[in-house]
């Protein structure tokens, strides 16, 4: 499982005191207010940074850090990704999962016409059709990208209508796909 989750990307400096504008990539940008330590990812390594201020303006998060006090230091941070560690990530509710944790899992297609059949399906009857490659965050809902057995990339909305069960223990995601998907 991944140790770090991306929360945003620095887009530009903000003001003269070393603050930065961050484009949030998390479902809940308010979570920035709750964390004290985040991580900058540079050249594949994670560096801890201490958040000392957090504001919101026009869909952006404005962050200040203890380690940065000058605008000149923020110029080089453009396009830097900001992460949170698993310990400080948004807590999950029952039945929820982090999208980053499904990357690499096998995709199994289940064939059931009725919702009640899907809730009680036999996983042994499911057919492995591919492997999850990545996901996209979209304004409406995440989209799962997976590669099928013929090496074609396919996209599936990450909603209950299609993603019926995520089993992190067995490394499987069960989906009901419609024709043409």
Backbone as CSV, one residue per row, in Angstrom:
resi,resn,N_x,N_y,N_z,CA_x,CA_y,CA_z,C_x,C_y,C_z
1,UNK,0.841,-1.185,0.000,0.000,0.000,0.000,0.884,1.246,0.000
2,UNK,0.361,2.272,-0.605,1.111,3.516,-0.670,1.207,4.174,0.698
3,UNK,2.343,4.807,0.944,2.563,5.500,2.209,2.138,6.962,2.123
4,UNK,2.190,7.536,0.903,1.876,8.954,0.719,0.758,9.129,-0.305
5,UNK,-0.084,10.145,-0.071,-1.180,10.451,-0.975,-1.064,11.895,-1.429
6,UNK,-1.220,12.117,-2.726,-1.107,13.470,-3.251,-2.317,14.298,-2.838
7,UNK,-2.029,15.506,-2.326,-3.089,16.421,-1.902,-3.196,17.634,-2.811
8,UNK,-2.120,17.961,-3.520,-2.157,19.137,-4.367,-0.846,19.371,-5.079
9,UNK,-0.859,20.426,-5.893,0.322,20.812,-6.663,0.499,22.313,-6.522
10,UNK,1.718,22.727,-6.211,2.011,24.153,-6.098,1.990,24.771,-7.493
11,UNK,1.209,25.844,-7.641,1.103,26.496,-8.950,1.948,27.754,-9.048
12,UNK,2.070,28.488,-7.931,2.810,29.755,-7.990,3.030,30.301,-6.583
13,UNK,3.953,31.261,-6.463,4.106,31.959,-5.178,2.854,32.793,-4.897
14,UNK,2.645,33.107,-3.622,1.523,33.967,-3.228,2.059,35.010,-2.249
15,UNK,2.079,36.242,-2.657,2.564,37.307,-1.784,4.072,37.299,-1.626
16,UNK,4.541,37.987,-0.586,5.986,38.142,-0.394,6.523,37.400,0.826
17,UNK,5.665,36.686,1.557,6.083,36.043,2.804,6.368,34.551,2.653
18,UNK,6.521,34.070,1.431,6.849,32.669,1.227,5.662,31.737,1.113
19,UNK,4.452,32.277,0.991,3.276,31.428,0.808,3.183,30.985,-0.654
20,UNK,2.444,29.896,-0.876,2.266,29.369,-2.228,0.799,29.094,-2.510
21,UNK,0.436,29.196,-3.779,-0.892,28.791,-4.237,-0.822,27.312,-4.584
22,UNK,-1.794,26.554,-4.079,-1.823,25.112,-4.305,-3.134,24.737,-4.975
23,UNK,-3.037,24.009,-6.083,-4.221,23.440,-6.719,-4.506,22.125,-5.996
24,UNK,-5.654,22.016,-5.296,-5.924,20.798,-4.525,-6.318,19.628,-5.419
25,UNK,-5.795,18.453,-5.123,-6.166,17.235,-5.845,-6.848,16.242,-4.912
26,UNK,-7.251,16.704,-3.755,-7.936,15.878,-2.777,-9.434,16.144,-2.833
27,UNK,-10.213,15.175,-2.408,-11.668,15.343,-2.368,-12.079,16.438,-1.387
28,UNK,-11.275,16.641,-0.345,-11.631,17.573,0.710,-10.482,18.541,0.996
29,UNK,-10.411,19.668,0.267,-9.334,20.636,0.498,-9.295,21.173,1.931
30,UNK,-10.404,21.119,2.658,-10.425,21.573,4.052,-9.465,20.756,4.921
31,UNK,-9.099,19.576,4.448,-8.181,18.719,5.206,-6.810,19.385,5.387
32,UNK,-6.456,20.314,4.490,-5.189,21.040,4.638,-5.137,21.763,5.981
33,UNK,-6.292,22.212,6.480,-6.333,22.921,7.763,-5.996,22.012,8.937
34,UNK,-6.229,20.725,8.786,-6.076,19.784,9.888,-4.679,19.197,10.015
35,UNK,-3.880,19.284,8.964,-2.561,18.655,9.025,-1.478,19.683,9.317
36,UNK,-0.471,19.248,10.018,0.660,20.122,10.359,1.876,19.816,9.492
37,UNK,2.036,18.547,9.107,3.179,18.156,8.287,2.693,17.587,6.968
38,UNK,3.245,18.119,5.887,3.000,17.555,4.571,4.370,17.229,3.974
39,UNK,4.383,16.714,2.767,5.634,16.309,2.137,5.701,16.854,0.723
40,UNK,6.852,17.420,0.368,7.114,17.825,-1.005,7.792,16.637,-1.681
41,UNK,7.379,16.351,-2.915,8.017,15.271,-3.655,8.911,15.901,-4.716
42,UNK,10.192,15.626,-4.593,11.191,16.116,-5.547,12.085,14.954,-5.944
43,UNK,12.163,14.692,-7.238,13.032,13.637,-7.777,12.799,12.299,-7.083
44,UNK,11.544,11.973,-6.838,11.168,10.688,-6.269,11.328,10.567,-4.765
45,UNK,11.784,11.621,-4.095,11.944,11.585,-2.649,10.947,12.530,-1.989
46,UNK,10.579,12.215,-0.754,9.616,13.006,0.004,10.345,13.782,1.102
47,UNK,10.076,15.098,1.171,10.700,15.960,2.150,9.623,16.578,3.035
48,UNK,9.729,16.397,4.364,8.695,16.941,5.258,8.740,18.470,5.316
49,UNK,7.554,19.074,5.347,7.397,20.520,5.479,6.315,20.776,6.523
50,UNK,6.511,21.811,7.332,5.572,22.135,8.398,4.653,23.270,7.953
51,UNK,3.360,22.985,7.898,2.379,23.990,7.498,2.109,24.905,8.685
52,UNK,2.246,26.233,8.468,1.950,27.163,9.565,0.791,28.108,9.243
53,UNK,0.313,28.065,7.992,-0.887,28.847,7.668,-1.610,28.197,6.495
54,UNK,-2.932,28.352,6.509,-3.762,27.769,5.457,-4.962,28.676,5.224
55,UNK,-5.135,29.104,3.978,-6.278,29.929,3.579,-6.826,29.382,2.263
56,UNK,-7.996,29.844,1.908,-8.633,29.415,0.673,-9.057,30.639,-0.127
57,UNK,-8.839,30.575,-1.457,-9.239,31.689,-2.304,-9.452,31.187,-3.725
58,UNK,-10.675,31.363,-4.237,-11.033,31.010,-5.614,-10.609,29.588,-6.004
59,UNK,-10.969,28.628,-5.186,-10.695,27.233,-5.495,-9.263,26.787,-5.237
60,UNK,-8.436,27.690,-4.757,-7.038,27.362,-4.472,-6.821,27.334,-2.960
61,UNK,-5.793,26.632,-2.542,-5.375,26.613,-1.147,-4.087,27.433,-1.080
62,UNK,-4.028,28.343,-0.138,-2.829,29.159,0.049,-2.148,28.671,1.320
63,UNK,-0.940,28.123,1.150,-0.223,27.547,2.281,1.038,28.336,2.595
64,UNK,1.338,28.423,3.884,2.601,28.950,4.373,3.318,27.855,5.128
65,UNK,4.640,27.885,5.085,5.449,26.844,5.724,6.483,27.475,6.650
66,UNK,6.768,26.803,7.759,7.786,27.295,8.690,9.146,27.397,8.014
67,UNK,9.428,26.476,7.109,10.745,26.401,6.478,10.943,27.434,5.372
68,UNK,9.865,28.098,4.937,9.955,29.049,3.826,9.386,30.387,4.280
69,UNK,10.180,31.432,4.222,9.714,32.741,4.687,9.902,33.840,3.651
70,UNK,10.341,33.475,2.455,10.655,34.480,1.438,10.110,34.055,0.086
71,UNK,9.539,34.989,-0.642,8.978,34.701,-1.967,10.026,34.102,-2.907
72,UNK,11.254,34.571,-2.817,12.305,34.063,-3.707,12.488,32.554,-3.564
73,UNK,12.287,32.030,-2.364,12.415,30.582,-2.138,11.263,29.800,-2.749
74,UNK,10.142,30.461,-3.000,8.978,29.748,-3.537,8.987,29.657,-5.057
75,UNK,9.747,30.495,-5.721,9.779,30.489,-7.190,10.132,29.110,-7.749
76,UNK,11.079,28.429,-7.126,11.528,27.124,-7.616,10.548,25.995,-7.291
77,UNK,9.503,26.299,-6.533,8.565,25.257,-6.108,7.406,25.027,-7.077
78,UNK,7.316,25.808,-8.130,6.229,25.603,-9.098,6.202,24.145,-9.562
79,UNK,5.012,23.591,-9.646,4.754,22.208,-10.064,5.207,21.155,-9.054
80,UNK,5.614,21.583,-7.859,5.961,20.616,-6.811,4.687,19.992,-6.273
81,UNK,4.678,18.672,-6.179,3.515,17.960,-5.650,3.590,17.920,-4.128
82,UNK,2.432,18.086,-3.492,2.333,18.047,-2.035,1.582,16.775,-1.636
83,UNK,2.158,16.057,-0.679,1.601,14.788,-0.219,1.340,14.820,1.283
84,UNK,0.493,13.903,1.723,0.266,13.653,3.146,0.575,12.170,3.361
85,UNK,1.104,11.825,4.526,1.361,10.419,4.802,0.063,9.727,5.219
86,UNK,0.078,8.425,5.154,-1.126,7.628,5.438,-1.674,7.928,6.832
87,UNK,-0.802,8.129,7.787,-1.212,8.390,9.168,-2.064,9.655,9.288
88,UNK,-1.783,10.652,8.461,-2.505,11.926,8.530,-3.510,12.119,7.402
89,UNK,-3.739,11.087,6.626,-4.709,11.175,5.534,-6.127,11.242,6.104
90,UNK,-7.067,11.646,5.271,-8.472,11.705,5.681,-8.897,10.305,6.123
91,UNK,-9.455,10.171,7.324,-9.876,8.844,7.796,-10.964,8.255,6.895
92,UNK,-10.882,6.957,6.728,-11.864,6.258,5.893,-13.045,5.783,6.718
93,UNK,-14.195,5.774,6.068,-15.392,5.193,6.678,-15.456,3.731,6.243
94,UNK,-16.321,2.992,6.884,-16.509,1.579,6.549,-16.815,1.433,5.064
95,UNK,-16.110,0.537,4.391,-16.340,0.271,2.981,-15.630,1.225,2.035
96,UNK,-14.925,2.233,2.556,-14.197,3.170,1.706,-12.747,2.713,1.540
97,UNK,-12.088,3.246,0.551,-10.692,2.932,0.275,-10.044,4.141,-0.386
98,UNK,-8.737,4.203,-0.306,-8.008,5.255,-0.998,-7.809,4.813,-2.446
99,UNK,-8.071,5.716,-3.380,-7.922,5.386,-4.791,-6.504,4.906,-5.099
100,UNK,-5.517,5.484,-4.451,-4.124,5.094,-4.703,-3.877,3.627,-4.359
101,UNK,-4.671,3.062,-3.450,-4.468,1.676,-3.035,-4.973,0.655,-4.049
102,UNK,-5.747,1.082,-5.027,-6.259,0.097,-5.994,-5.357,-0.054,-7.220
103,UNK,-4.376,0.832,-7.362,-3.460,0.724,-8.503,-2.706,-0.602,-8.397
104,UNK,-2.705,-1.338,-9.498,-2.043,-2.640,-9.540,-2.944,-3.815,-9.228
105,UNK,-4.176,-3.555,-8.764,-5.087,-4.657,-8.459,-5.670,-5.250,-9.737
106,UNK,-6.043,-6.527,-9.668,-6.670,-7.203,-10.798,-8.131,-6.798,-10.899
107,UNK,-8.603,-6.649,-12.123,-9.999,-6.311,-12.385,-10.731,-7.584,-12.773
108,UNK,-11.829,-7.863,-12.063,-12.670,-9.016,-12.354,-14.036,-8.516,-12.776
109,UNK,-14.526,-9.083,-13.865,-15.854,-8.693,-14.341,-16.882,-9.681,-13.818
110,UNK,-17.944,-9.137,-13.266,-19.043,-9.982,-12.813,-20.217,-9.760,-13.758
111,UNK,-20.946,-10.806,-13.979,-22.079,-10.744,-14.894,-23.351,-10.947,-14.089
112,UNK,-24.047,-9.873,-13.855,-25.300,-9.955,-13.098,-26.212,-8.852,-13.597
113,UNK,-27.422,-9.180,-13.825,-28.377,-8.209,-14.358,-29.071,-7.412,-13.265
114,UNK,-29.288,-8.039,-12.121,-30.046,-7.379,-11.065,-29.134,-7.007,-9.902
115,UNK,-29.440,-5.899,-9.264,-28.623,-5.416,-8.141,-28.517,-6.459,-7.030
116,UNK,-29.611,-7.145,-6.722,-29.547,-8.109,-5.632,-28.636,-9.279,-5.979
117,UNK,-28.523,-9.622,-7.272,-27.609,-10.680,-7.685,-26.163,-10.234,-7.492
118,UNK,-25.903,-8.972,-7.729,-24.546,-8.452,-7.610,-24.099,-8.451,-6.156
119,UNK,-24.995,-8.145,-5.241,-24.635,-8.114,-3.835,-24.270,-9.498,-3.311
120,UNK,-24.769,-10.552,-3.948,-24.519,-11.910,-3.478,-23.803,-12.752,-4.529
121,UNK,-22.972,-12.104,-5.337,-22.306,-12.848,-6.399,-21.229,-13.771,-5.823
122,UNK,-20.897,-14.794,-6.580,-19.844,-15.738,-6.210,-18.562,-15.286,-6.904
123,UNK,-17.534,-14.858,-6.139,-16.305,-14.374,-6.763,-15.624,-15.415,-7.647
124,UNK,-15.906,-16.696,-7.404,-15.301,-17.742,-8.232,-15.841,-17.714,-9.653
125,UNK,-17.015,-17.094,-9.851,-17.596,-17.006,-11.193,-17.133,-15.764,-11.949
126,UNK,-16.389,-14.898,-11.288,-15.897,-13.676,-11.930,-14.687,-14.009,-12.802
127,UNK,-14.517,-13.233,-13.855,-13.438,-13.460,-14.812,-12.456,-12.304,-14.745
128,UNK,-11.163,-12.634,-14.608,-10.132,-11.597,-14.592,-9.990,-11.030,-15.998
129,UNK,-10.162,-9.697,-16.104,-10.115,-9.065,-17.425,-8.992,-8.045,-17.565
130,UNK,-8.248,-7.796,-16.482,-7.164,-6.836,-16.606,-6.589,-6.409,-15.275
131,UNK,-5.834,-5.303,-15.317,-5.150,-4.783,-14.128,-5.277,-3.270,-14.103
132,UNK,-5.530,-2.728,-12.919,-5.682,-1.273,-12.774,-4.323,-0.610,-12.915
133,UNK,-4.295,0.373,-13.802,-3.062,1.084,-14.124,-2.973,2.407,-13.358
134,UNK,-4.101,3.111,-13.251,-4.098,4.429,-12.627,-5.541,4.870,-12.439
135,UNK,-5.709,6.099,-11.999,-7.033,6.700,-11.909,-6.905,8.177,-12.214
136,UNK,-8.002,8.772,-12.610,-8.053,10.198,-12.885,-9.051,10.837,-11.937
137,UNK,-8.677,11.981,-11.383,-9.636,12.755,-10.608,-10.343,13.685,-11.582
138,UNK,-11.663,13.595,-11.631,-12.436,14.492,-12.484,-13.381,15.286,-11.586
139,UNK,-13.926,16.380,-12.081,-14.835,17.174,-11.250,-16.063,16.407,-10.767
140,UNK,-16.485,15.407,-11.512,-17.696,14.676,-11.147,-17.384,13.504,-10.209
141,UNK,-16.442,12.652,-10.591,-16.040,11.489,-9.809,-14.748,10.933,-10.393
142,UNK,-14.011,10.133,-9.620,-12.791,9.537,-10.169,-13.122,8.557,-11.289
143,UNK,-12.164,8.357,-12.168,-12.289,7.399,-13.263,-11.118,6.424,-13.142
144,UNK,-11.418,5.137,-13.162,-10.390,4.094,-13.070,-9.888,3.769,-14.467
145,UNK,-8.566,3.717,-14.611,-7.939,3.311,-15.871,-7.371,1.913,-15.665
146,UNK,-7.762,0.984,-16.529,-7.160,-0.340,-16.431,-6.815,-0.852,-17.813
147,UNK,-5.854,-1.753,-17.842,-5.408,-2.366,-19.081,-6.004,-3.760,-19.141
148,UNK,-6.690,-4.063,-20.255,-7.314,-5.374,-20.371,-6.302,-6.399,-20.879
149,UNK,-6.753,-7.638,-21.064,-5.868,-8.740,-21.468,-5.247,-8.534,-22.850
150,UNK,-5.907,-7.716,-23.689,-5.368,-7.425,-25.028,-4.490,-6.175,-25.018
151,UNK,-4.176,-5.669,-23.816,-3.337,-4.487,-23.619,-4.003,-3.191,-24.080
152,UNK,-5.337,-3.185,-24.119,-6.089,-1.963,-24.414,-6.369,-1.229,-23.108
153,UNK,-6.259,0.088,-23.135,-6.577,0.864,-21.949,-8.079,1.138,-21.929
154,UNK,-8.692,0.890,-20.781,-10.131,1.108,-20.625,-10.369,2.028,-19.446
155,UNK,-11.471,2.753,-19.504,-11.821,3.707,-18.456,-13.199,3.366,-17.905
156,UNK,-13.306,3.401,-16.572,-14.569,3.086,-15.907,-14.794,4.106,-14.797
157,UNK,-15.972,4.730,-14.771,-16.262,5.644,-13.659,-16.219,4.888,-12.326
158,UNK,-15.579,5.476,-11.329,-15.461,4.830,-10.015,-16.706,5.124,-9.183
159,UNK,-17.826,4.573,-9.649,-19.095,4.722,-8.946,-19.684,3.334,-8.726
160,UNK,-20.576,3.233,-7.754,-21.105,1.922,-7.365,-21.829,1.201,-8.505
161,UNK,-22.356,1.927,-9.454,-23.041,1.281,-10.578,-22.103,0.335,-11.331
162,UNK,-20.812,0.657,-11.370,-19.842,-0.151,-12.120,-18.839,-0.868,-11.207
163,UNK,-18.330,-0.192,-10.193,-17.364,-0.792,-9.268,-18.164,-1.373,-8.104
164,UNK,-18.318,-2.681,-8.125,-19.214,-3.329,-7.171,-18.540,-3.715,-5.869
165,UNK,-17.256,-4.057,-5.925,-16.569,-4.456,-4.703,-15.069,-4.261,-4.884
166,UNK,-14.449,-3.711,-3.859,-12.988,-3.582,-3.833,-12.508,-4.442,-2.678
167,UNK,-11.697,-5.440,-2.998,-11.159,-6.349,-1.990,-9.646,-6.183,-1.961
168,UNK,-9.185,-5.298,-1.075,-7.750,-5.024,-0.986,-6.975,-6.248,-0.508
169,UNK,-7.600,-7.081,0.311,-6.929,-8.269,0.842,-6.578,-9.253,-0.261
170,UNK,-7.525,-9.488,-1.168,-7.272,-10.442,-2.252,-6.659,-9.780,-3.479
171,UNK,-6.595,-8.439,-3.478,-6.017,-7.727,-4.619,-6.927,-7.714,-5.828
172,UNK,-8.240,-7.661,-5.573,-9.215,-7.719,-6.666,-10.221,-6.567,-6.579
173,UNK,-10.605,-6.087,-7.763,-11.697,-5.137,-7.885,-12.726,-5.789,-8.797
174,UNK,-13.950,-5.899,-8.308,-15.022,-6.517,-9.074,-15.864,-5.427,-9.714
175,UNK,-16.040,-5.540,-11.036,-16.789,-4.524,-11.781,-17.877,-5.171,-12.612
176,UNK,-18.942,-4.412,-12.790,-19.973,-4.781,-13.749,-19.883,-3.749,-14.859
177,UNK,-19.506,-4.185,-16.035,-19.314,-3.290,-17.170,-20.488,-3.389,-18.124
178,UNK,-20.735,-2.316,-18.838,-21.776,-2.343,-19.848,-21.123,-2.417,-21.220
179,UNK,-21.880,-2.853,-22.179,-21.359,-3.036,-23.536,-20.800,-1.700,-24.050
180,UNK,-19.614,-1.761,-24.635,-18.981,-0.571,-25.189,-18.087,0.153,-24.201
181,UNK,-18.038,-0.310,-22.979,-17.220,0.359,-21.963,-15.815,-0.183,-21.971
